[in-house]
Amino acid sequence: MSHILSAVAWPYANGPRHIGHVAGFGVPSDVFSRYQRMAGNDVLMVSGTDEHGTPILVQAEQTGVSPQDLADRYNRVIAEDLTQLGLTYDLFTRTTTRNHYRVAQELFRQVHANGYMVEQTTSGAISPSTGRTLPDRYIEGTCPICGYDGARGDQCDNCGNQLDASELKNPRSRINGEVPQFVETEHFFLDLPALADAIASWLGTRTAWRPNVLNFSQNLLKDVRPRAMTRDIDWGIPVPLDGWSDNPNKRLYVWFDAVVGYLSASIEWARRQDLAAGGDGRMDASGAEAWRAWWNDPQARSYYFMGKDNITFHSQIWPAELLAYAGKGARGGEPGFFGELNLPTEVVSSEYLNVGGAQFSTSRGNVILVRDMLARFQPDALRYFIAAAGPETSDSEFTWPEFQRRTNDELVAGWGNLVNRTATLVHKNFGEVPAPVAPTEDDRALLATTAAGFDAVGDLLGTQRLRAGVGEAMRVVGEVNRYVSAQQPWTLKGEENRDRLATVLHTCVQAVADCSVLLSPVLPHSSQAVHEAFGGTGRLAPMPRLEEVTDLDDDSRHYPVITGDYRLGTDLAAWRSEAVVPGTTVPKPAPVFTKLTDEAIEAEVERLQG
């Protein structure tokens, strides 16, 4: 058994998420985590809502609420949506917990103590009309490196380079279009040049990454400069140093604390486990240190799931923070309380899922929200589309006709029809799973094919090749369908064919059971329905639950978390073929998937165009 950290990108809590978001971080991480648990590994899947930074501050002002109230609203909306989609987080929390504040400040203090946080005077932007600080993410202009008109003041999304707002050509405020005024201000910068050799050495060992991610990450090292890790803003985590902590207008950069969330969520999970076991849940309690098995053990593996716009922060900034905390850069140093923390095993970045020939955009109305999708369609239909046709290594396009085709042709007609007609034949002819009598070579060959699928599909899902994994699982489904068509069990009538009918249907039930397990990481809701259709009890594919909790370090604060019990041997099927039991009652089946009508799809097309 291996310890595997599934570190899932933190959705920003300034609004509900759209399906492009979950195509990048949600479904890929859940499929991977479900498979790894079924394969016997000890998975810790963590994330939460990212709640600091300028966009929330600006939006809260515009809507007349406090930043915390706005974050509270969308934290709940996002958590509800991800729970309904079936994402099996061990803990989905948030960055405004006091636990997260403590962990982020500990990281900052030790990085500073080791000499990798350097205080510098830099140029900051001021709004001429209000006199307030204008954060760099809210300044746009032309990139001085690639010429892209639309680069932000901290990064150009076109070429990926980090920027200073003062470097932009023709800078303008994203809030009101005015030209910002630049003044001198003091900030702490992460000394990336002092960590560049250590980052390069680590990247040199990451040969199994997706080529686009590795190439992009290595190219970032061509222009390495110190990067500001504090901001002139009054919403965020205080800078934990004398002379800074009581300054109401200086806070940690949102991206410094957001990536720390992977660690803080792991620690919060361990503390809550300790409380549930009767401990006091203190961060330094021995019973609350279960997180160290995923973070301090060099044999543990960690996989970070995100969209391609976040590669920089996960293959450069977060590794730099971890190396600096451990004192592994050119300046030396020593680890702090958390010890030497593992660097990412792999940064698993997806490309963009587009719609209507363009990127999703809530502001332009070019968007399909997760909660709207789940209100009208089965969650597994969305999960299947993302896994089978998502932006794994290149941008992909969501269209309603293609969503309809994949649902109707592949899920309904291909897989769902196989399940339904097998269950119908068994229910009608035997009422229970029949025992086989003298299996033929054809029967044995089919079951050898479905059994072999566990290695083939598992190898693909375990290396984040979802599209190929789903394709292989559906190929096995196709083999079962061909077997049924060749054997024609509906023609095996009369007592003289009774034994052959029993053998064919037993073979079909076993093959369907195998396929259901193969597909369960992608289709957990419907795999459970298939399991029950053939008399199965208990859970084949466990589901997350939404729980209301109290902040571990502030009794006045309450919030929802996503959690669950996904341990192998409780409510989770193992990744292998399990023999079906003759005599198990098979009830009259109901369709597993809902066919999408032309009218329903036309309504969605009109809704999107409108």
VEXDREN-2710 file (C-alpha; in Angstrom, 1 decimal):
% VEXDREN-2710
k/r/px/py/pz
1/MET/0.0/0.0/0.0
2/SER/1.3/3.5/-0.9
3/HIS/0.3/6.8/0.6
4/ILE/-0.9/9.0/-2.2
5/LEU/-1.8/12.7/-1.8
6/SER/-4.4/13.9/-4.3
7/ALA/-4.0/17.7/-4.2
8/VAL/-6.9/19.3/-6.0
9/ALA/-6.8/23.0/-7.2
10/TRP/-8.7/25.3/-5.0
11/PRO/-11.8/26.9/-6.7
12/TYR/-12.0/30.6/-6.1
13/ALA/-15.0/31.6/-4.0
14/ASN/-16.3/34.6/-6.0
15/GLY/-19.1/32.7/-7.7
16/PRO/-20.4/29.3/-8.7
17/ARG/-18.1/27.1/-10.8
18/HIS/-18.7/26.2/-14.4
19/ILE/-18.1/22.9/-16.1
20/GLY/-14.8/24.1/-17.5
21/HIS/-13.5/24.3/-14.0
22/VAL/-14.4/20.8/-13.0
23/ALA/-13.1/19.5/-16.3
24/GLY/-9.6/20.8/-15.2
25/PHE/-9.5/19.9/-11.5
26/GLY/-12.6/18.0/-10.4
27/VAL/-13.4/15.0/-12.4
28/PRO/-9.8/14.0/-13.3
29/SER/-8.7/14.1/-9.6
30/ASP/-11.7/12.1/-8.5
31/VAL/-11.4/9.4/-11.1
32/PHE/-7.7/9.1/-10.2
33/SER/-8.4/9.0/-6.4
34/ARG/-11.2/6.5/-6.7
35/TYR/-9.1/4.1/-8.8
36/GLN/-6.1/4.4/-6.4
37/ARG/-8.3/3.6/-3.4
38/MET/-9.8/0.6/-5.2
39/ALA/-6.3/-0.5/-6.0
40/GLY/-5.5/-0.6/-2.3
41/ASN/-3.6/2.6/-1.8
42/ASP/-4.1/5.0/1.1
43/VAL/-5.3/8.2/-0.6
44/LEU/-5.7/11.7/1.0
45/MET/-7.7/13.9/-1.4
46/VAL/-7.8/17.5/-0.2
47/SER/-8.8/21.0/-1.3
48/GLY/-11.2/23.8/-0.5
49/THR/-12.3/27.3/-1.6
50/ASP/-9.7/29.9/-2.1
51/GLU/-11.1/33.0/-0.4
52/HIS/-8.5/35.8/-0.2
53/GLY/-7.3/38.3/-2.8
54/THR/-8.5/41.2/-4.8
55/PRO/-11.4/39.8/-6.8
56/ILE/-13.4/38.9/-3.7
57/LEU/-12.6/42.3/-2.1
58/VAL/-13.7/44.2/-5.2
59/GLN/-16.9/42.0/-5.7
60/ALA/-17.8/42.4/-2.1
61/GLU/-17.6/46.1/-2.3
62/GLN/-19.7/46.2/-5.5
63/THR/-22.4/44.0/-3.9
64/GLY/-22.4/45.8/-0.5
65/VAL/-21.3/42.9/1.7
66/SER/-18.2/42.0/3.6
67/PRO/-15.5/39.9/1.9
68/GLN/-16.1/37.1/4.5
69/ASP/-19.9/37.2/3.8
70/LEU/-19.2/36.8/0.0
71/ALA/-16.8/34.0/0.6
72/ASP/-19.2/32.3/2.9
73/ARG/-22.0/32.4/0.3
74/TYR/-19.9/30.9/-2.5
75/ASN/-18.0/28.4/-0.3
76/ARG/-21.3/26.8/0.4
77/VAL/-22.5/26.9/-3.2
78/ILE/-19.3/25.3/-4.5
79/ALA/-19.2/22.7/-1.8
80/GLU/-22.8/21.7/-2.6
81/ASP/-22.1/21.4/-6.3
82/LEU/-18.9/19.3/-5.9
83/THR/-20.7/17.0/-3.5
84/GLN/-23.5/16.4/-5.9
85/LEU/-21.0/15.7/-8.7
86/GLY/-19.6/13.0/-6.5
87/LEU/-16.1/14.2/-5.8
88/THR/-14.7/12.1/-2.9
89/TYR/-12.7/14.7/-0.9
90/ASP/-11.3/13.4/2.4
91/LEU/-11.5/17.1/3.3
92/PHE/-12.7/20.0/1.2
93/THR/-12.3/23.1/3.5
94/ARG/-11.4/26.8/2.9
95/THR/-8.6/29.3/3.3
96/THR/-10.3/31.5/5.9
97/THR/-10.0/28.9/8.7
98/ARG/-7.7/29.8/11.6
99/ASN/-5.9/26.5/11.0
100/HIS/-5.0/27.7/7.5
101/TYR/-3.8/31.0/8.8
102/ARG/-1.5/29.3/11.3
103/VAL/0.0/26.9/8.7
104/ALA/0.5/29.7/6.1
105/GLN/2.2/32.0/8.6
106/GLU/4.5/29.2/9.8
107/LEU/5.6/28.5/6.2
108/PHE/6.2/32.3/5.7
109/ARG/8.2/32.7/9.0
110/GLN/10.5/29.8/8.3
111/VAL/11.1/30.7/4.6
112/HIS/12.0/34.2/5.9
113/ALA/14.2/32.8/8.7
114/ASN/16.1/30.7/6.1
115/GLY/16.8/33.9/4.1
116/TYR/14.5/33.4/1.1
117/MET/12.0/36.2/1.8
118/VAL/13.8/39.4/0.9
119/GLU/12.4/42.9/1.6
120/GLN/12.5/45.2/-1.3
121/THR/11.1/48.6/-2.4
122/THR/9.0/48.2/-5.5
123/SER/6.5/50.2/-7.5
124/GLY/2.9/49.9/-6.5
125/ALA/-0.2/51.1/-8.3
126/ILE/-2.7/53.6/-6.9
127/SER/-6.1/54.5/-8.2
128/PRO/-6.0/58.3/-9.0
129/SER/-9.8/58.6/-8.4
130/THR/-9.9/56.9/-5.0
131/GLY/-6.4/57.0/-3.7
132/ARG/-6.6/53.3/-2.8
133/THR/-4.0/50.6/-3.7
134/LEU/-4.8/49.0/-7.0
135/PRO/-3.6/45.3/-6.8
136/ASP/-1.6/44.1/-9.8
137/ARG/-4.2/41.5/-10.9
138/TYR/-6.5/44.4/-11.5
139/ILE/-4.2/46.1/-13.9
140/GLU/-4.2/45.1/-17.6
141/GLY/-2.0/46.2/-20.5
142/THR/0.3/44.9/-23.2
143/CYS/2.8/42.3/-22.2
144/PRO/6.4/43.7/-22.7
145/ILE/7.6/40.2/-23.6
146/CYS/5.2/38.7/-26.1
147/GLY/3.1/41.8/-27.0
148/TYR/-0.2/40.2/-25.8
149/ASP/-2.8/42.9/-25.1
150/GLY/-4.6/41.7/-22.1
151/ALA/-1.8/40.7/-19.8
152/ARG/-2.4/41.2/-16.1
153/GLY/-0.1/43.0/-13.7
154/ASP/1.3/39.9/-12.2
155/GLN/1.4/37.4/-15.1
156/CYS/0.8/37.2/-18.8
157/ASP/-1.6/34.3/-19.5
158/ASN/-0.4/34.2/-23.1
159/CYS/3.3/33.5/-22.6
160/GLY/3.2/32.5/-18.9
161/ASN/5.8/34.9/-17.7
162/GLN/5.6/36.7/-14.4
163/LEU/5.4/40.5/-14.6
164/ASP/5.3/43.6/-12.5
165/ALA/2.4/45.9/-13.2
166/SER/4.8/48.8/-13.9
167/GLU/6.3/46.9/-16.8
168/LEU/3.0/46.7/-18.7
169/LYS/2.7/48.9/-21.8
170/ASN/-0.4/51.1/-21.8
171/PRO/-1.6/50.0/-18.3
172/ARG/-5.2/50.5/-17.3
173/SER/-7.4/49.6/-14.3
174/ARG/-9.7/46.6/-14.9
175/ILE/-12.1/48.2/-12.4
176/ASN/-12.8/51.6/-14.1
177/GLY/-10.3/51.8/-17.0
178/GLU/-8.3/54.7/-15.6
179/VAL/-4.5/54.8/-15.9
180/PRO/-2.9/53.9/-12.6
181/GLN/-0.4/56.0/-10.7
182/PHE/2.7/54.2/-9.5
183/VAL/4.3/54.9/-6.2
184/GLU/7.0/53.2/-4.1
185/THR/6.0/50.5/-1.5
186/GLU/7.7/47.9/0.6
187/HIS/7.1/44.1/0.0
188/PHE/8.7/40.7/0.7
189/PHE/9.9/38.9/-2.3
190/LEU/10.5/35.1/-2.6
191/ASP/14.1/34.8/-3.8
192/LEU/13.5/32.5/-6.7
193/PRO/17.0/33.0/-8.2
194/ALA/18.4/31.4/-4.9
195/LEU/16.1/28.5/-5.4
196/ALA/16.4/28.1/-9.2
197/ASP/19.1/25.4/-9.2
198/ALA/17.2/23.3/-6.7
199/ILE/14.0/23.7/-8.8
200/ALA/15.9/22.8/-12.0
201/SER/17.4/19.7/-10.4
202/TRP/14.0/18.5/-9.2
203/LEU/12.3/19.2/-12.6
204/GLY/15.1/17.2/-14.2
205/THR/13.8/14.1/-12.4
206/ARG/10.2/14.6/-13.5
207/THR/10.4/12.6/-16.7
208/ALA/6.9/11.1/-16.5
209/TRP/5.0/14.4/-16.6
210/ARG/2.8/15.4/-19.5
211/PRO/5.3/16.9/-22.0
212/ASN/3.4/20.2/-22.3
213/VAL/3.5/20.7/-18.5
214/LEU/7.2/19.8/-18.2
215/ASN/8.3/21.9/-21.1
216/PHE/6.3/24.9/-19.8
217/SER/7.7/24.5/-16.3
218/GLN/11.3/24.2/-17.5
219/ASN/10.9/27.3/-19.7
220/LEU/9.9/29.3/-16.6
221/LEU/13.5/28.9/-15.4
222/LYS/14.8/30.9/-18.3
223/ASP/13.8/34.2/-16.6
224/VAL/13.7/33.7/-12.9
225/ARG/13.3/36.8/-10.7
226/PRO/12.3/37.4/-7.1
227/ARG/8.5/37.4/-6.9
228/ALA/6.5/39.5/-4.4
229/MET/4.8/37.4/-1.7
230/THR/3.0/40.3/0.0
231/ARG/0.4/42.7/-1.2
232/ASP/-1.0/46.2/-0.4
233/ILE/-4.5/44.9/0.5
234/ASP/-6.6/44.7/3.7
235/TRP/-8.2/41.3/2.9
236/GLY/-6.0/38.3/3.6
237/ILE/-3.6/36.7/6.0
238/PRO/-1.5/39.1/8.1
239/VAL/2.3/39.1/7.5
240/PRO/3.6/37.3/10.7
241/LEU/6.6/39.5/11.4
242/ASP/7.2/42.4/13.8
243/GLY/6.3/45.7/12.2
244/TRP/4.2/44.0/9.6
245/SER/1.6/41.9/11.4
246/ASP/-0.3/45.0/12.8
247/ASN/-0.3/46.8/9.5
248/PRO/-3.9/46.6/8.2
249/ASN/-2.9/47.2/4.6
250/LYS/-0.2/44.5/4.2
251/ARG/-1.2/40.9/3.6
252/LEU/0.3/37.7/2.3
253/TYR/-0.1/37.3/-1.5
254/VAL/-3.2/35.1/-2.1
255/TRP/-1.2/32.7/-4.2
256/PHE/1.3/32.2/-1.4
257/ASP/-1.4/31.1/0.9
258/ALA/-3.5/29.3/-1.6
259/VAL/-0.9/26.6/-2.4
260/VAL/-0.2/26.2/1.3
261/GLY/-3.8/25.1/1.5
262/TYR/-2.8/21.6/0.4
263/LEU/-0.7/21.2/3.5
264/SER/-3.1/23.1/5.8
265/ALA/-6.1/21.0/4.6
266/SER/-4.1/17.8/5.3
267/ILE/-3.4/19.1/8.8
268/GLU/-7.0/20.1/9.4
269/TRP/-8.1/16.6/8.2
270/ALA/-5.7/15.0/10.7
271/ARG/-6.8/17.2/13.5
272/ARG/-10.4/16.3/12.9
273/GLN/-9.5/12.7/12.8
274/ASP/-7.8/13.1/16.2
275/LEU/-10.9/14.8/17.6
276/ALA/-13.2/12.0/16.3
277/ALA/-10.9/9.5/18.0
278/GLY/-11.3/11.3/21.4
279/GLY/-8.2/13.5/21.2
280/ASP/-8.0/17.2/21.6
281/GLY/-7.2/18.0/18.0
282/ARG/-4.3/20.3/18.7
283/MET/-1.9/20.8/15.8
284/ASP/1.0/19.6/17.9
285/ALA/-0.8/16.6/19.4
286/SER/0.7/13.2/18.5
287/GLY/-2.7/11.9/17.4
288/ALA/-3.1/14.9/15.0
289/GLU/0.0/14.2/13.0
290/ALA/-1.4/11.5/10.6
291/TRP/-0.9/14.0/7.8
292/ARG/2.9/13.4/8.0
293/ALA/2.5/10.0/6.3
294/TRP/1.7/11.9/3.1
295/TRP/4.1/14.9/3.5
296/ASN/7.2/13.7/5.4
297/ASP/7.7/10.1/4.1
298/PRO/9.8/10.3/0.9
299/GLN/8.1/7.1/-0.4
300/ALA/4.7/8.9/-0.4
301/ARG/3.5/10.2/-3.8
302/SER/1.6/13.5/-4.5
303/TYR/-0.3/14.5/-7.6
304/TYR/-1.6/18.0/-8.1
305/PHE/-4.6/18.5/-10.4
306/MET/-5.4/21.9/-12.1
307/GLY/-6.0/23.8/-15.3
308/LYS/-3.1/25.0/-17.3
309/ASP/-3.3/28.6/-16.1
310/ASN/-2.1/27.4/-12.7
311/ILE/1.0/25.5/-13.8
312/THR/3.4/28.3/-12.7
313/PHE/2.2/28.3/-9.1
314/HIS/2.5/24.5/-8.8
315/SER/5.7/23.7/-10.7
316/GLN/7.6/26.8/-9.6
317/ILE/6.2/28.9/-6.7
318/TRP/4.9/26.0/-4.5
319/PRO/8.1/23.9/-5.0
320/ALA/10.1/27.0/-4.3
321/GLU/8.2/27.6/-1.0
322/LEU/8.8/23.9/0.0
323/LEU/12.5/24.0/-0.8
324/ALA/12.9/27.3/1.0
325/TYR/11.1/26.1/4.1
326/ALA/13.4/23.1/4.2
327/GLY/16.5/25.2/3.6
328/LYS/17.3/23.5/0.3
329/GLY/18.3/26.5/-1.8
330/ALA/21.6/28.4/-2.3
331/ARG/21.1/30.2/1.1
332/GLY/20.9/27.0/3.1
333/GLY/18.7/26.9/6.2
334/GLU/16.8/24.3/8.2
335/PRO/13.2/22.9/8.2
336/GLY/10.7/24.3/10.6
337/PHE/8.0/22.6/12.7
338/PHE/6.5/20.7/9.7
339/GLY/9.8/19.1/8.8
340/GLU/11.1/18.5/5.2
341/LEU/8.0/18.4/3.1
342/ASN/7.6/16.3/-0.1
343/LEU/7.8/18.0/-3.5
344/PRO/5.1/17.2/-6.0
345/THR/5.5/13.8/-7.7
346/GLU/3.5/15.2/-10.6
347/VAL/1.8/18.3/-11.7
348/VAL/-1.3/17.0/-13.6
349/SER/-2.5/20.0/-15.7
350/SER/-5.3/19.9/-18.1
351/GLU/-5.9/22.3/-21.0
352/TYR/-9.1/24.3/-21.5
353/LEU/-12.6/23.0/-22.1
354/ASN/-14.1/25.6/-24.4
355/VAL/-17.7/26.2/-25.5
356/GLY/-19.0/28.0/-28.5
357/GLY/-15.5/28.2/-29.9
358/ALA/-14.3/30.4/-27.0
359/GLN/-13.2/30.0/-23.4
360/PHE/-15.9/29.9/-20.7
361/SER/-16.6/33.4/-19.5
362/THR/-19.2/34.1/-16.8
363/SER/-19.0/37.9/-17.4
364/ARG/-19.7/37.4/-21.1
365/GLY/-22.5/34.8/-20.5
366/ASN/-20.6/32.1/-22.3
367/VAL/-20.9/29.7/-19.4
368/ILE/-22.6/26.5/-18.3
369/LEU/-22.7/26.3/-14.5
370/VAL/-22.1/23.0/-12.7
371/ARG/-25.3/23.4/-10.6
372/ASP/-27.4/24.1/-13.7
373/MET/-26.0/21.1/-15.4
374/LEU/-26.6/18.8/-12.4
375/ALA/-30.1/20.2/-12.0
376/ARG/-31.1/19.0/-15.5
377/PHE/-28.9/16.0/-16.3
378/GLN/-27.4/13.0/-14.5
379/PRO/-24.0/13.7/-12.9
380/ASP/-22.5/10.7/-14.5
381/ALA/-23.3/12.0/-18.0
382/LEU/-21.2/15.1/-17.3
383/ARG/-18.5/13.0/-15.6
384/TYR/-18.4/10.7/-18.6
385/PHE/-18.1/13.5/-21.2
386/ILE/-15.3/15.1/-19.3
387/ALA/-13.4/11.8/-18.9
388/ALA/-14.0/10.7/-22.5
389/ALA/-13.7/14.0/-24.3
390/GLY/-12.2/16.4/-21.9
391/PRO/-9.1/18.7/-22.3
392/GLU/-6.5/16.2/-21.1
393/THR/-3.6/17.2/-23.2
394/SER/-5.1/19.8/-25.6
395/ASP/-8.1/22.2/-25.6
396/SER/-11.4/20.5/-26.3
397/GLU/-14.8/21.7/-27.1
398/PHE/-18.1/21.1/-25.3
399/THR/-21.1/21.2/-27.5
400/TRP/-24.7/20.2/-26.6
401/PRO/-25.0/17.9/-29.7
402/GLU/-21.8/16.1/-28.8
403/PHE/-23.0/15.8/-25.2
404/GLN/-26.2/14.3/-26.4
405/ARG/-24.4/11.9/-28.8
406/ARG/-22.0/10.5/-26.2
407/THR/-24.8/10.1/-23.6
408/ASN/-27.3/8.4/-26.0
409/ASP/-24.9/6.4/-28.1
410/GLU/-22.3/5.4/-25.6
411/LEU/-23.9/5.5/-22.2
412/VAL/-27.5/4.7/-23.0
413/ALA/-27.2/2.4/-26.1
414/GLY/-23.8/0.9/-25.4
415/TRP/-23.5/0.4/-21.7
416/GLY/-26.9/1.0/-20.3
417/ASN/-28.7/-1.2/-22.8
418/LEU/-26.3/-4.1/-22.0
419/VAL/-27.1/-3.8/-18.3
420/ASN/-30.8/-3.5/-18.9
421/ARG/-31.2/-6.4/-21.3
422/THR/-29.0/-8.7/-19.2
423/ALA/-30.9/-7.9/-16.0
424/THR/-34.3/-8.3/-17.9
425/LEU/-33.3/-11.7/-19.3
426/VAL/-32.1/-13.0/-15.9
427/HIS/-35.2/-11.6/-14.0
428/LYS/-37.6/-13.0/-16.6
429/ASN/-36.0/-16.5/-17.0
430/PHE/-34.6/-17.2/-13.5
431/GLY/-35.4/-14.4/-11.1
432/GLU/-31.8/-14.8/-9.7
433/VAL/-28.3/-15.2/-10.9
434/PRO/-28.1/-18.7/-12.5
435/ALA/-25.3/-21.1/-11.9
436/PRO/-23.2/-21.9/-15.0
437/VAL/-23.3/-25.4/-16.6
438/ALA/-20.4/-26.5/-18.8
439/PRO/-18.9/-23.1/-19.9
440/THR/-17.6/-23.1/-23.5
441/GLU/-14.4/-21.6/-24.9
442/ASP/-16.4/-18.5/-25.9
443/ASP/-17.7/-18.1/-22.3
444/ARG/-14.2/-18.4/-20.8
445/ALA/-12.7/-16.1/-23.5
446/LEU/-15.1/-13.3/-22.6
447/LEU/-14.5/-13.5/-18.9
448/ALA/-10.7/-13.5/-19.6
449/THR/-11.2/-10.3/-21.6
450/THR/-13.1/-8.6/-18.8
451/ALA/-10.6/-9.8/-16.1
452/ALA/-7.7/-8.5/-18.2
453/GLY/-9.4/-5.1/-18.3
454/PHE/-8.4/-4.5/-14.7
455/ASP/-4.7/-4.3/-15.5
456/ALA/-5.2/-2.4/-18.8
457/VAL/-7.7/0.2/-17.5
458/GLY/-5.9/0.5/-14.2
459/ASP/-2.6/1.3/-15.8
460/LEU/-4.2/4.1/-17.7
461/LEU/-6.2/5.6/-14.9
462/GLY/-3.2/5.3/-12.6
463/THR/-1.2/7.4/-14.9
464/GLN/-3.9/10.1/-15.4
465/ARG/-4.7/9.0/-19.0
466/LEU/-8.5/9.2/-18.5
467/ARG/-9.5/9.4/-22.1
468/ALA/-7.6/6.2/-23.0
469/GLY/-8.8/4.5/-19.8
470/VAL/-12.4/5.2/-20.5
471/GLY/-11.9/4.1/-24.1
472/GLU/-10.4/0.8/-23.0
473/ALA/-13.2/0.2/-20.5
474/MET/-15.8/0.9/-23.2
475/ARG/-13.9/-1.4/-25.6
476/VAL/-14.4/-4.2/-23.1
477/VAL/-18.2/-3.3/-22.9
478/GLY/-18.2/-3.6/-26.7
479/GLU/-16.8/-7.1/-26.4
480/VAL/-19.5/-8.1/-24.0
481/ASN/-22.2/-6.7/-26.4
482/ARG/-20.7/-8.7/-29.2
483/TYR/-20.8/-11.9/-27.1
484/VAL/-24.5/-11.3/-26.3
485/SER/-25.3/-10.7/-30.0
486/ALA/-23.4/-13.9/-31.0
487/GLN/-25.0/-16.1/-28.3
488/GLN/-28.5/-14.7/-28.7
489/PRO/-29.8/-15.9/-25.2
490/TRP/-33.3/-14.8/-26.1
491/THR/-33.5/-17.6/-28.6
492/LEU/-32.5/-20.3/-26.0
493/LYS/-36.0/-21.5/-25.2
494/GLY/-37.3/-24.8/-23.9
495/GLU/-36.0/-27.2/-21.3
496/GLU/-33.4/-28.6/-23.6
497/ASN/-31.6/-25.2/-23.7
498/ARG/-32.1/-24.4/-20.1
499/ASP/-28.5/-25.2/-19.1
500/ARG/-27.0/-23.3/-22.0
501/LEU/-29.2/-20.3/-21.2
502/ALA/-28.1/-20.4/-17.5
503/THR/-24.4/-20.5/-18.6
504/VAL/-24.7/-17.6/-21.1
505/LEU/-26.6/-15.4/-18.6
506/HIS/-24.2/-16.2/-15.8
507/THR/-21.4/-15.2/-18.1
508/CYS/-23.2/-12.0/-19.0
509/VAL/-23.8/-11.1/-15.3
510/GLN/-20.2/-11.7/-14.4
511/ALA/-19.0/-9.7/-17.4
512/VAL/-21.4/-6.8/-16.6
513/ALA/-20.2/-6.9/-12.9
514/ASP/-16.6/-6.6/-14.1
515/CYS/-17.4/-3.7/-16.4
516/SER/-19.3/-1.9/-13.7
517/VAL/-16.2/-2.0/-11.5
518/LEU/-14.0/-0.9/-14.4
519/LEU/-16.3/2.1/-15.0
520/SER/-17.0/3.0/-11.4
521/PRO/-14.2/5.6/-11.0
522/VAL/-15.8/7.5/-13.8
523/LEU/-19.5/6.5/-13.3
524/PRO/-19.8/6.1/-9.5
525/HIS/-23.6/6.9/-9.3
526/SER/-24.6/4.6/-12.1
527/SER/-22.2/1.8/-11.1
528/GLN/-24.0/1.7/-7.8
529/ALA/-27.3/1.4/-9.7
530/VAL/-25.8/-1.5/-11.8
531/HIS/-24.6/-3.1/-8.6
532/GLU/-28.1/-3.0/-7.1
533/ALA/-29.7/-4.1/-10.3
534/PHE/-28.1/-7.5/-9.9
535/GLY/-29.0/-7.9/-6.3
536/GLY/-25.8/-6.3/-4.9
537/THR/-26.0/-4.8/-1.3
538/GLY/-23.8/-2.2/0.3
539/ARG/-21.9/0.4/-1.6
540/LEU/-19.8/-0.3/-4.7
541/ALA/-18.8/3.3/-5.1
542/PRO/-18.9/5.5/-1.9
543/MET/-20.2/9.0/-2.1
544/PRO/-19.0/12.2/-0.3
545/ARG/-21.2/14.0/2.2
546/LEU/-21.5/17.6/3.2
547/GLU/-21.0/18.3/7.0
548/GLU/-21.4/21.4/9.0
549/VAL/-18.3/21.8/11.3
550/THR/-16.9/24.3/13.8
551/ASP/-13.6/26.0/13.1
552/LEU/-11.0/24.1/15.1
553/ASP/-9.4/27.3/16.5
554/ASP/-12.5/29.6/16.7
555/ASP/-15.7/28.3/18.2
556/SER/-17.7/31.3/16.7
557/ARG/-17.1/30.2/13.1
558/HIS/-19.0/27.4/11.3
559/TYR/-18.8/26.2/7.8
560/PRO/-19.5/23.2/5.5
561/VAL/-16.9/20.7/4.5
562/ILE/-16.9/17.8/2.1
563/THR/-15.7/14.5/3.6
564/GLY/-16.5/10.8/3.6
565/ASP/-15.4/7.3/4.4
566/TYR/-13.9/5.7/1.3
567/ARG/-11.8/3.0/2.8
568/LEU/-11.4/-0.3/1.0
569/GLY/-13.3/-3.1/2.6
570/THR/-16.1/-0.9/4.0
571/ASP/-18.2/0.6/1.2
572/LEU/-15.6/0.4/-1.6
573/ALA/-15.1/-2.4/-4.2
574/ALA/-11.6/-3.7/-4.8
575/TRP/-10.1/-3.2/-8.2
576/ARG/-10.5/-6.8/-9.3
577/SER/-13.0/-9.3/-10.7
578/GLU/-15.2/-10.6/-7.9
579/ALA/-17.2/-13.8/-8.6
580/VAL/-20.9/-13.2/-8.8
581/VAL/-23.0/-15.4/-6.5
582/PRO/-25.5/-17.8/-8.0
583/GLY/-28.9/-17.5/-6.3
584/THR/-28.7/-13.8/-5.8
585/THR/-32.1/-12.3/-6.5
586/VAL/-32.3/-10.1/-9.5
587/PRO/-35.3/-7.7/-9.4
588/LYS/-37.1/-6.2/-12.4
589/PRO/-34.6/-3.6/-13.8
590/ALA/-35.1/0.1/-14.4
591/PRO/-33.1/2.1/-17.0
592/VAL/-29.7/3.2/-15.6
593/PHE/-29.3/6.2/-17.9
594/THR/-31.7/8.8/-19.2
595/LYS/-31.8/9.3/-22.9
596/LEU/-31.5/13.0/-24.0
597/THR/-34.2/14.2/-26.3
598/ASP/-33.7/16.6/-29.1
599/GLU/-36.1/19.0/-27.4
600/ALA/-34.0/19.1/-24.2
601/ILE/-30.8/19.7/-26.2
602/GLU/-32.4/22.5/-28.3
603/ALA/-33.5/24.2/-25.1
604/GLU/-30.0/24.1/-23.8
605/VAL/-28.6/25.5/-27.1
606/GLU/-31.1/28.4/-26.9
607/ARG/-30.3/29.0/-23.3
608/LEU/-26.6/29.3/-24.0
609/GLN/-27.1/31.5/-27.0
610/GLY/-29.4/33.7/-25.0
END
